[in-house]
Amino acid sequence: MPRFPRRAVAAPAAVAIGLLAAVPAASDEPVLSRPHTVAHFDLAHGQTPESVVAERGGTVDVSFAFARQVVKVTRERRVRVLATLPDEDNPRTPLVSSAVTYGLARAHDGTLYVNYATGTGRTGVWRIPAGGGTPEQIAQLPADGLPNGLALDEKHGVLYAADSALGTVWRIPQAGGTATAWAAGTELAGLPSATGFGANGIQVHKDAVWVTNTDRGTLLRISVGADGSAGAAETRAAGLTGVDDFVFPGHSDLVLAALNPSNEVVLVGPDGSHGSVLTVQEGLSNPTALAVRDRDVFVASAAYLTQRDPNLLKARLGAHFSRS
């Protein structure tokens, strides 16, 4: 049976046992092993990694929120700028004030899609050609919103954007066009008494859209109907304080989620229980996003609160999470 590293288990023993029992195959391997930092970024130049997409061959694409850039980090730890979003002279972005690039998604042909928020008409989804180039806005989103996480359902040709300020999930044609408010409600809204950040991370998994709510510390599942409509939001986990983005490391409903303020990555079970598998001791500095490619797990840390060492960490996923 796989094990949590002893020092990294934050949940009570009974919770950890229940989580491990949900792992699809028995193994003595830890959930994540060999964590190490593969890239350090420059906070002074706005290199705060917000979203990460893993490619084949060990390279990753990363959005730098405050630099307004999307970059490629190679296996040799070189950072190459793929695109810089246009400067905004007078950004009026809700919650953050600055112009920011957030959620990132990648199509099979290498085309990248990124959320850009400015508080102006430039707020929306932008497309970047495979290999890099001039970004193009393909859909406009409300200027008073904050499009954060972004997920691509290439099978149905749609993108989903989680709006942290408006508590809404937007549905956008992959080819570009008019965005539709696909899901909204209390479950997706932030709390005025907290940060104001509601819907944040977003993934498409098993005919459903899964979304985190940062202020409420929840993981939600919203089913996708045969006609593409949204079902009711179901809370699958709670108590995920400061949760940001997340990823499904395998085919089951087990989730790896980034808890930003506490510098943790947690494994979340189908019953909502959760335990810590990476901490600040491994180098996390306000983790924002995760990506999985084969058995490699990448974790981006933006250092928003620590103001120390924004970085990209890599770990090895246990064989019981095989995605093949």
Phi and psi in degrees as a GROMACS rama.xvg file:
@    title "Ramachandran Plot"
@    xaxis  label "Phi"
@    yaxis  label "Psi"
@TYPE xy
-64.8303  157.709  PRO-2
-130.452  152.023  ARG-3
-81.6223  145.262  PHE-4
-57.4871  134.839  PRO-5
-55.1354  -43.3155  ARG-6
-75.28  -10.9152  ARG-7
-102.016  0.700909  ALA-8
-83.618  111.178  VAL-9
-94.4864  -23.4839  ALA-10
-81.9642  157.601  ALA-11
-57.7736  157.112  PRO-12
-56.0845  -41.3231  ALA-13
-62.5395  -37.6598  ALA-14
-66.2066  -45.358  VAL-15
-61.0074  -41.9126  ALA-16
-61.6767  -43.4204  ILE-17
-61.9807  -39.2966  GLY-18
-63.539  -47.5064  LEU-19
-65.2947  -31.9366  LEU-20
-65.9236  -21.8864  ALA-21
-82.2594  -12.2557  ALA-22
-68.676  135.212  VAL-23
-65.2935  -20.9874  PRO-24
-144.045  150.462  ALA-25
-77.7269  140.743  ALA-26
-166.335  154.109  SER-27
-92.8607  2.96841  ASP-28
-74.1843  150.124  GLU-29
-71.4928  164.467  PRO-30
-60.0964  -47.9334  VAL-31
-128.701  136.562  LEU-32
-132.705  168.221  SER-33
50.3337  44.5576  ARG-34
-68.1084  135.49  PRO-35
-156.544  152.884  HIS-36
-83.6383  127.417  THR-37
-104.351  -14.0304  VAL-38
-157.439  139.471  ALA-39
-113.148  141.257  HIS-40
-116.083  170.991  PHE-41
-103.36  104.679  ASP-42
-61.952  -37.0613  LEU-43
-64.0599  -22.0874  ALA-44
-104.857  19.7382  HIS-45
73.9228  16.813  GLY-46
-82.3252  68.387  GLN-47
-103.539  100.683  THR-48
-67.569  124.286  PRO-49
-108.608  -35.2691  GLU-50
-142.457  150.797  SER-51
-141.317  138.956  VAL-52
-128.506  127.761  VAL-53
-91.7431  134.339  ALA-54
-105.611  171.612  GLU-55
-69.6458  151.643  ARG-56
87.6473  2.52471  GLY-57
90.5107  4.46634  GLY-58
-91.8191  156.352  THR-59
-136.326  149.866  VAL-60
-104.063  137.605  ASP-61
-134.557  137.743  VAL-62
-96.1594  131.733  SER-63
-98.1353  110.919  PHE-64
-55.9839  -59.61  ALA-65
-86.6819  -13.8634  PHE-66
-83.0016  -11.2151  ALA-67
60.5168  37.979  ARG-68
-126.045  154.766  GLN-69
-118.74  129.608  VAL-70
-128.737  162.806  VAL-71
-111.215  130.017  LYS-72
-106.328  117.578  VAL-73
-84.1545  169.856  THR-74
-60.7603  -26.7967  ARG-75
-84.9716  8.47512  GLU-76
70.398  21.2818  ARG-77
-86.2387  145.54  ARG-78
-112.126  119.652  VAL-79
-119.295  127.808  ARG-80
-74.8265  124.299  VAL-81
-90.7522  -34.8843  LEU-82
-164.454  149.01  ALA-83
-121.583  125.154  THR-84
-70.782  149.589  LEU-85
-60.2837  142.035  PRO-86
-66.0201  148.202  ASP-87
-119.393  115.573  GLU-88
-64.431  -35.8564  ASP-89
-132.976  69.827  ASN-90
-67.9072  139.013  PRO-91
-128.014  40.6872  ARG-92
-67.1212  126.406  THR-93
-58.4333  145.49  PRO-94
72.2312  -33.9742  LEU-95
-119.64  -15.723  VAL-96
70.1024  -37.7306  SER-97
-87.5766  162.019  SER-98
-74.4787  130.503  ALA-99
-138.444  144.591  VAL-100
-101.708  128.545  THR-101
-118.671  -109.738  TYR-102
-59.8761  143.891  GLY-103
-131.465  136.969  LEU-104
-138.308  151.013  ALA-105
-129.092  130.794  ARG-106
-84.2772  166.317  ALA-107
-62.88  -27.9598  HIS-108
-84.0017  4.51332  ASP-109
94.8715  -8.63856  GLY-110
-62.6266  137.213  THR-111
-109.737  146.301  LEU-112
-125.492  137.289  TYR-113
-140.715  143.081  VAL-114
-83.1433  132.243  ASN-115
-125.676  127.186  TYR-116
-121.56  127.163  ALA-117
-132.885  -13.682  THR-118
78.9278  13.5469  GLY-119
-134.949  -169.155  THR-120
-65.9158  -12.0231  GLY-121
-79.4508  -10.6428  ARG-122
-64.1975  127.047  THR-123
159.743  -159.277  GLY-124
-101.445  133.079  VAL-125
-120.129  147.428  TRP-126
-110.375  138.784  ARG-127
-121.459  126.84  ILE-128
-59.6567  152.646  PRO-129
-55.7497  131.487  ALA-130
87.2898  -7.02418  GLY-131
102.571  163.82  GLY-132
149.516  -162.994  GLY-133
-74.8397  123.165  THR-134
-72.9631  148.623  PRO-135
-130.739  131.249  GLU-136
-74.8213  124.921  GLN-137
-109.587  -12.7351  ILE-138
-156.276  137.208  ALA-139
-96.5205  139.044  GLN-140
-119.646  161.282  LEU-141
-55.4068  136.404  PRO-142
-64.47  -24.457  ALA-143
-91.037  13.0731  ASP-144
-104.531  173.601  GLY-145
-135.063  82.4123  LEU-146
-62.8339  119.15  PRO-147
-109.955  -95.4497  ASN-148
-67.652  153.164  GLY-149
-139.202  132.369  LEU-150
-130.692  143.091  ALA-151
-111.967  125.98  LEU-152
-106.081  89.2926  ASP-153
-69.7709  -27.6382  GLU-154
-59.8411  -39.1005  LYS-155
-105.077  2.37422  HIS-156
67.8044  37.9731  GLY-157
-135.323  154.687  VAL-158
-113.38  148.628  LEU-159
-121.814  127.552  TYR-160
-116.941  128.646  ALA-161
-91.2138  119.588  ALA-162
-97.6592  109.686  ASP-163
-70.6271  -31.9625  SER-164
-82.0219  -38.6889  ALA-165
-96.7753  -2.86354  LEU-166
58.3954  45.931  GLY-167
-135.613  146.487  THR-168
-105.423  121.325  VAL-169
-95.5714  142.082  TRP-170
-112.547  125.582  ARG-171
-129.253  134.248  ILE-172
-60.149  136.555  PRO-173
-60.449  -32.4944  GLN-174
-75.5689  -11.0034  ALA-175
105.057  159.596  GLY-176
137.952  -154.976  GLY-177
-78.5097  132.184  THR-178
-84.0742  144.578  ALA-179
-117.909  135.969  THR-180
-71.3238  101.442  ALA-181
-84.1266  -39.6363  TRP-182
-147.689  143.305  ALA-183
-156.031  173.649  ALA-184
137.309  176.032  GLY-185
-56.5962  -38.9987  THR-186
-61.7801  -26.1717  GLU-187
-99.0697  -7.98161  LEU-188
-84.475  150.61  ALA-189
-80.4831  -179.245  GLY-190
-115.004  120.205  LEU-191
-56.9355  -27.7264  PRO-192
-79.3204  -7.26363  SER-193
-114.577  -131.819  ALA-194
-84.3711  -19.8948  THR-195
88.5524  -4.25527  GLY-196
-85.3018  116.298  PHE-197
-99.1573  -116.73  GLY-198
-53.1821  132.805  ALA-199
-134.11  -86.0013  ASN-200
-75.5418  153.232  GLY-201
-152.751  139.487  ILE-202
-144.461  150.284  GLN-203
-100.154  126.598  VAL-204
-153.309  121.591  HIS-205
52.4064  58.4961  LYS-206
58.718  32.9794  ASP-207
-149.844  157.992  ALA-208
-107.506  125.722  VAL-209
-106.628  138.446  TRP-210
-139.595  141.563  VAL-211
-98.4288  151.793  THR-212
-119.986  112.76  ASN-213
-63.5067  -51.8289  THR-214
-63.9876  -36.166  ASP-215
-90.0485  -9.02563  ARG-216
62.914  38.5934  GLY-217
-121.341  157.279  THR-218
-116.988  123.461  LEU-219
-114.041  150.088  LEU-220
-122.166  128.513  ARG-221
-122.205  114.467  ILE-222
-69.6763  150.097  SER-223
-104.791  118.734  VAL-224
-71.7226  167.178  GLY-225
-58.4611  -28.9498  ALA-226
-92.3373  6.97461  ASP-227
88.3053  -1.02817  GLY-228
-76.3022  161.418  SER-229
-90.2719  136.078  ALA-230
-83.9685  -172.472  GLY-231
-72.4376  146.456  ALA-232
-76.2995  123.762  ALA-233
-105.483  132.406  GLU-234
-81.9496  117.427  THR-235
-97.3183  -22.3455  ARG-236
-156.289  148.187  ALA-237
-134.842  172.182  ALA-238
77.5254  15.7277  GLY-239
-91.9828  73.7127  LEU-240
-58.3819  123.168  THR-241
69.4535  27.4607  GLY-242
-64.2599  139.751  VAL-243
-114.136  -115.546  ASP-244
-88.7428  174.214  ASP-245
-157.666  172.759  PHE-246
-152.202  152.846  VAL-247
-94.7082  112.32  PHE-248
-76.3259  -12.5542  PRO-249
-146.578  -158.006  GLY-250
-89.4132  -13.0741  HIS-251
-81.1111  -174.168  SER-252
-91.1927  10.1452  ASP-253
-65.2116  141.458  LEU-254
-129.917  141.55  VAL-255
-104.747  125.458  LEU-256
-127.671  145.003  ALA-257
-92.7762  122.602  ALA-258
-101.887  104.555  LEU-259
-61.8557  -59.4535  ASN-260
-67.7025  -28.7968  PRO-261
-93.3946  3.90551  SER-262
55.8212  53.8755  ASN-263
-135.095  152.23  GLU-264
-114.313  129.617  VAL-265
-118.082  150.008  VAL-266
-95.102  124.477  LEU-267
-109.071  125.168  VAL-268
-85.1886  165.962  GLY-269
-59.1291  -23.6518  PRO-270
-90.5973  4.13847  ASP-271
92.0923  -9.38858  GLY-272
-68.9114  154.283  SER-273
-152.247  148.694  HIS-274
-142.689  150.847  GLY-275
-78.1958  135.37  SER-276
-121.12  -16.2337  VAL-277
-140.787  145.893  LEU-278
-137.644  -174.58  THR-279
-59.9652  -25.5091  VAL-280
-63.6752  -26.6215  GLN-281
-87.3483  -4.96021  GLU-282
113.751  4.36944  GLY-283
-65.6169  139.627  LEU-284
-141.392  81.0299  SER-285
59.4523  70.9065  ASN-286
-64.4755  139.127  PRO-287
-115.657  -31.7319  THR-288
-156.306  158.573  ALA-289
-134.093  155.692  LEU-290
-144.919  149.157  ALA-291
-126.415  133.836  VAL-292
-136.9  116.761  ARG-293
55.942  -116.821  ASP-294
-108.225  9.8603  ARG-295
-91.9431  130.44  ASP-296
-114.604  127.869  VAL-297
-111.758  135.542  PHE-298
-125.297  123.665  VAL-299
-95.7069  135.695  ALA-300
-121.725  127.762  SER-301
-97.7937  -12.1619  ALA-302
58.0808  32.8791  ALA-303
-60.4745  -41.086  TYR-304
-98.8158  -39.7524  LEU-305
-70.2604  -30.3579  THR-306
57.7306  30.7903  GLN-307
-139.258  124.703  ARG-308
56.6776  67.2205  ASP-309
-61.8926  136.068  PRO-310
-155.594  175.27  ASN-311
-124.237  122.791  LEU-312
-108.552  148.78  LEU-313
-127.042  137.902  LYS-314
-138.225  168.025  ALA-315
-106.314  128.367  ARG-316
-83.325  138.492  LEU-317
-57.9628  148.566  GLY-318
-63.6812  -21.7728  ALA-319
-69.1208  -8.68092  HIS-320
-103.06  20.9873  PHE-321
-48.2497  131.972  SER-322
-97.8932  0.994249  ARG-323
